[in-house]
Amino acid sequence: MRSLAILATSLALTAAVVSAKCDPTKWSPPVDGQYNTTGRIDPNKLNVHLIAHSHDDPGWLMGVDQYYMEKVQYILDTAVEELVRNPDRQFMFVEQSFFQRWWHQQGSEVRGIVKQLVKEGRLDLTVNGGWCMHDEATPHYIAMVDQTAYGHQLLMDEFGISPRIGWQIDPFGHSATQGSLLSQGVGFDALYFARIDYQDYGQRIKTKDLEFIWRPSKSRGKESQVFTGEIVDTYCPPGKFEYGNIGNEIQDDADLHDYDVCGEVDQFVKTAQSRGAVSKGSHIFIPMGCDFQYDNSLRWFKNMDKLIHYVNQDDRLNVLYSNLSYYTDMKRAEG
């Protein structure tokens, strides 16, 4: 009996500590197991666009075939499954060398689902759209044009879409050829990248000029200009919000000792606000993905569902699933 009394006292003390740290009654739980992920722009708040993506090099530490067999086929399989589960979710896939291989292995039912997701813009294939994400330093411009045109033609033939956003997040440095010939020149409305000189990056942080109008061709002037954005820090999520890693899950079960919705929300809000402080306007995007992530898409989307559900209750931010086309439209509308 004494041991039971001690156990009961310990549980009560633990519950009291957890409650003092984060009161579960502050947060509305999911309804019928569904988190509220409805996304609308709030003109009175900082709007945080979550961009779900997977950066998949066609050859890096392993070969193309190894990557496809061990990672990429499961990324696309599970991403499609999770998009179907929740109509608010969105996912961006870039490398056509992998997508085309996966696409031609699918049956009519999956192809029908994918075509509908692409039509709705929730499976976003309108970013880059080349066979790969080419380097900008060593390739000849003809090779850059050829691989881009090949991927774009496949997307037009199969889905009737034309990519409108450049996404050069992994090349180490960026060329006038990319900015002019392969961004504005192919009809892109924007170009985003993640690797520039650290001095340039530091200066742009100070002046809030991470997003700017780039005129890469002196001879063509305004005809070559493109809205351009440098991503804050990296193309992977900040801190513990990389949900592909075990241990980063949002713990929202109030019956467990490590319940900490308050801490998760507060950390995300502060991270977003710090990014908003070095940006102009009321919109920022946070890339939610990294190298060969989403081979278990459920882990990512379930935690992002929770993040949106709870952060939007906090009332300091407005968070939504989004894509780069929509984000770019919002930024351009701000002027």
C-alpha positions in Angstrom: 0.0 0.0 0.0 2.9 2.3 0.9 4.5 1.8 -2.5 1.2 2.5 -4.2 0.8 5.7 -2.2 4.3 6.8 -3.2 3.6 6.0 -6.9 0.3 8.0 -6.7 2.1 11.0 -5.1 4.9 10.8 -7.7 2.4 10.8 -10.6 0.5 13.7 -9.1 3.8 15.7 -8.7 4.8 14.9 -12.2 1.4 16.0 -13.5 1.6 19.2 -11.5 5.1 20.0 -13.0 3.9 19.3 -16.5 0.8 21.3 -16.0 2.8 24.2 -14.6 5.1 24.0 -17.6 2.4 23.7 -20.3 -1.3 23.7 -19.5 -3.0 21.3 -22.0 -6.3 23.1 -21.5 -4.9 26.1 -23.2 -5.0 24.3 -26.6 -8.0 22.9 -28.5 -7.4 19.3 -29.4 -8.0 17.8 -32.8 -11.6 17.2 -33.7 -12.4 13.5 -34.4 -8.7 12.9 -34.8 -8.3 15.7 -37.4 -6.0 18.7 -36.9 -7.2 22.1 -38.3 -4.8 22.8 -41.2 -7.1 25.1 -43.1 -4.9 27.8 -44.6 -5.9 31.4 -45.3 -3.9 34.6 -45.5 -4.2 36.9 -42.6 -3.3 40.5 -43.5 -2.8 41.4 -39.9 -0.1 38.8 -39.1 3.1 37.4 -40.4 2.1 34.6 -42.8 4.4 31.6 -42.7 4.2 29.4 -45.8 5.4 25.9 -45.2 7.0 24.4 -48.3 7.1 20.6 -48.1 9.9 19.4 -50.4 12.6 16.7 -50.8 16.0 17.6 -52.3 17.0 14.5 -54.3 20.4 14.6 -56.0 20.6 12.3 -59.1 23.8 10.9 -57.8 25.8 12.0 -54.7 26.9 9.6 -52.0 25.2 6.8 -53.9 24.4 6.3 -57.6 21.1 7.3 -59.2 19.7 3.7 -59.2 20.6 3.2 -55.5 19.0 6.4 -54.5 15.9 5.6 -56.4 15.6 2.1 -55.0 16.4 3.0 -51.4 14.8 6.4 -51.1 13.0 8.2 -53.9 10.4 5.6 -54.9 9.2 5.6 -51.3 9.3 9.4 -51.1 6.8 9.7 -54.0 4.7 6.7 -52.9 4.2 8.0 -49.4 3.9 11.6 -50.4 1.0 10.9 -52.8 -0.7 8.8 -50.1 -0.4 11.6 -47.5 -1.7 14.3 -49.9 -4.8 12.2 -50.5 -5.4 12.0 -46.7 -5.7 15.7 -46.3 -6.7 18.2 -49.0 -4.8 21.0 -47.3 -1.4 19.3 -47.7 1.0 20.2 -50.5 4.3 18.7 -51.7 6.9 19.9 -54.1 9.0 17.6 -56.2 11.7 18.9 -58.6 14.0 16.3 -60.2 12.4 14.8 -63.3 15.1 12.2 -63.7 13.5 10.5 -60.6 9.9 11.5 -61.1 9.7 10.1 -64.7 11.1 6.8 -63.6 8.6 6.5 -60.8 5.7 7.8 -63.0 6.3 5.1 -65.7 6.1 2.4 -63.0 2.6 3.4 -61.8 -0.7 1.9 -62.8 -3.7 3.7 -64.2 -5.3 4.3 -60.7 -2.2 6.0 -59.2 -1.7 8.0 -62.4 -5.2 9.3 -62.2 -4.7 10.3 -58.6 -1.4 12.0 -59.4 -2.9 13.9 -62.4 -5.7 15.2 -60.1 -3.1 16.3 -57.4 -1.0 18.1 -60.1 -4.1 19.8 -61.5 -5.0 21.0 -58.0 -1.4 22.2 -57.5 -1.0 20.1 -54.4 1.6 17.9 -56.0 3.7 20.8 -57.3 5.8 19.9 -60.3 6.0 23.5 -61.5 9.3 24.2 -59.7 12.5 24.0 -61.8 11.2 21.0 -63.8 14.6 20.0 -65.3 16.0 16.6 -65.5 18.2 17.6 -62.6 19.2 20.7 -60.7 22.3 21.6 -62.7 25.4 23.2 -61.4 26.0 26.8 -62.6 29.8 26.9 -62.7 31.2 24.1 -64.8 28.4 23.0 -67.3 28.3 24.6 -70.8 25.1 26.7 -71.2 23.9 24.4 -74.0 23.8 21.4 -71.6 21.9 23.5 -69.0 19.4 24.5 -71.6 19.0 21.0 -73.0 18.4 19.3 -69.6 15.9 22.0 -68.6 14.0 21.9 -71.9 13.8 18.1 -71.8 12.2 18.1 -68.3 9.8 20.9 -69.3 8.7 19.1 -72.4 7.9 15.9 -70.5 5.8 17.9 -68.0 3.9 19.6 -70.8 3.3 16.3 -72.7 2.1 14.5 -69.6 0.4 17.1 -67.5 0.0 20.2 -69.7 1.9 22.4 -67.2 4.9 24.7 -67.5 7.2 25.3 -64.6 7.2 28.9 -63.4 9.6 28.9 -60.4 13.4 28.4 -60.4 14.8 26.4 -57.5 18.6 26.3 -57.5 19.1 25.5 -53.8 22.3 23.4 -53.9 24.6 24.8 -56.6 27.5 26.6 -55.0 27.2 30.1 -56.5 24.9 31.4 -59.3 25.6 32.6 -62.8 24.2 35.3 -65.1 23.3 32.5 -67.5 21.0 31.0 -64.9 19.4 34.3 -64.0 18.8 35.5 -67.5 18.6 32.6 -70.0 17.3 29.9 -67.6 15.0 32.0 -65.3 13.3 34.9 -67.0 14.2 33.4 -70.4 12.2 30.3 -69.8 9.2 32.1 -68.3 10.0 31.8 -64.6 8.3 34.3 -62.3 10.9 33.8 -59.6 14.2 32.2 -58.7 15.1 30.9 -55.3 18.5 29.7 -54.1 20.4 28.9 -50.9 24.1 29.4 -51.4 25.7 32.8 -51.9 28.9 34.4 -50.6 28.8 34.9 -46.8 29.6 38.6 -47.0 26.8 39.2 -49.5 24.5 37.1 -47.3 25.4 39.1 -44.2 24.9 42.4 -45.9 21.5 41.4 -47.2 20.4 40.2 -43.7 21.3 43.7 -42.4 19.4 45.5 -45.2 16.5 43.0 -45.5 17.4 42.4 -49.1 17.4 38.6 -49.2 14.6 39.0 -51.8 15.4 41.3 -54.7 15.0 42.0 -58.4 18.0 40.6 -60.2 19.0 42.0 -63.6 21.7 39.5 -64.7 22.2 40.8 -68.2 23.4 44.4 -68.7 22.6 44.3 -72.4 19.0 43.1 -71.9 18.3 45.2 -68.8 14.8 44.9 -67.6 14.0 42.2 -70.1 16.2 39.8 -68.1 15.1 40.7 -64.6 13.6 38.1 -62.3 12.3 38.2 -58.7 15.0 36.4 -56.7 15.2 35.1 -53.2 18.0 33.8 -51.0 16.8 31.3 -48.4 17.5 32.1 -44.7 20.2 29.7 -43.4 19.6 26.6 -45.5 17.0 24.7 -47.5 16.3 22.4 -44.6 14.0 23.3 -41.7 15.3 25.2 -38.7 16.2 23.5 -35.4 14.0 20.6 -34.3 11.4 21.1 -37.0 13.1 18.6 -39.3 10.6 15.9 -38.7 12.4 13.2 -40.6 14.6 12.8 -37.5 13.4 10.6 -34.7 13.0 12.6 -31.5 11.7 15.8 -33.2 8.1 14.8 -33.1 5.5 17.2 -31.5 4.4 15.5 -28.3 0.7 16.6 -27.8 -0.5 13.7 -25.7 -1.3 15.3 -22.3 -1.2 12.0 -20.5 2.5 11.7 -21.1 5.2 13.4 -19.0 7.0 15.1 -21.9 3.9 17.0 -23.2 5.2 20.3 -24.6 3.0 21.9 -27.1 3.8 25.3 -25.5 7.5 24.9 -26.0 7.1 23.7 -29.6 4.8 26.6 -30.5 7.0 29.2 -28.8 10.2 27.9 -30.5 8.5 28.0 -33.9 7.0 31.4 -33.4 10.4 32.9 -32.3 12.1 31.2 -35.3 9.6 32.6 -37.7 9.7 36.0 -36.2 13.4 36.1 -36.4 13.1 35.3 -40.1 10.4 37.9 -40.5 12.7 40.5 -38.9 15.2 40.2 -41.8 12.5 40.1 -44.5 10.2 42.8 -46.0 6.5 42.4 -46.1 4.1 40.1 -44.2 5.0 36.8 -45.9 7.9 34.4 -45.4 8.4 30.8 -46.4 10.1 28.0 -44.5 11.4 25.0 -46.4 10.1 21.8 -44.7 12.3 19.1 -46.1 15.9 18.2 -46.8 18.1 15.7 -48.6 16.1 12.6 -49.5 13.5 13.3 -46.9 9.9 12.1 -47.0 10.5 8.4 -47.5 8.2 8.3 -44.5 5.9 11.2 -45.5 3.5 10.4 -42.7 6.0 11.4 -40.1 6.5 14.8 -41.8 2.9 15.6 -42.6 1.5 14.4 -39.2 3.8 16.7 -37.4 3.2 19.6 -39.8 -0.5 19.2 -39.3 0.1 19.5 -35.5 2.3 22.5 -36.0 -0.3 24.4 -38.0 -3.1 23.4 -35.7 -1.4 24.6 -32.5 0.6 27.6 -33.8 -2.5 29.2 -35.3 -4.2 28.9 -31.9 -1.3 30.9 -30.4 -2.4 34.0 -32.4 1.0 35.5 -33.0 1.5 34.0 -36.5 -0.5 32.6 -39.4 0.9 29.3 -40.7 -0.3 27.4 -43.7 0.6 24.7 -46.2 1.7 26.5 -49.4 3.7 26.3 -52.6 6.3 28.7 -54.1 4.0 29.9 -56.8 1.4 31.1 -54.3 4.1 32.5 -52.1 5.6 34.4 -55.0 2.2 35.8 -56.0 1.7 37.1 -52.4 5.1 38.7 -52.4 4.6 40.4 -55.7 1.2 41.6 -54.6 2.9 43.4 -51.8 5.0 45.4 -54.3 
